[in-house]
Amino acid sequence: MLLGITYSIVLNYNTTKAKKNSIDFYHIQDLLQKSNPKATEELNKLIKNGNKGYKFLSYLNLFNYYLSQKDFDSAIETLEKAYKDNLTLDSKDFISYLLIATKIDLQKNNTKNNSKEVSEYIKSHLVKSGSFYFINLELYVIYLIKNKDFTEAEKI
């Protein structure tokens, strides 16, 4: 009987927390639509307190918000935090794709990132398994070819 009561309490707590996360996420979407800077604060709270699904979505929304504000350093920093966070392998794989694509795109428009530095960065974020591995590898090869590093591109 005690086990049944404990199970019921835990189940109720988890259900209540899930509902709260859902309502918070809905509220945050409204703030994002209005480009309200308070959205970043709320997203960071959800990253800290939410379950893995809402945490992942919050990272993506925060990344997107910073991009829309042209705050590229914060956008990359957000993805770096997400990459280091304890997310699932598929989530990490997708985040590595976003990191690589964003870093390549920013490198095209920013001369302070030299190509060797960006190349090393990309290599460090290639997750060797998962659904995005070959897409990430393809992005890397395209990057190498555009930078006329044919020797390195042939190795891959």
Summary of the structure (lengths in Angstrom):
residues: 156
radius of gyration: 19.4
end to end distance: 60.7
largest distance: 70.4
contacts: 430
relative contact order: 0.07
helix: 80%
strand: 0%
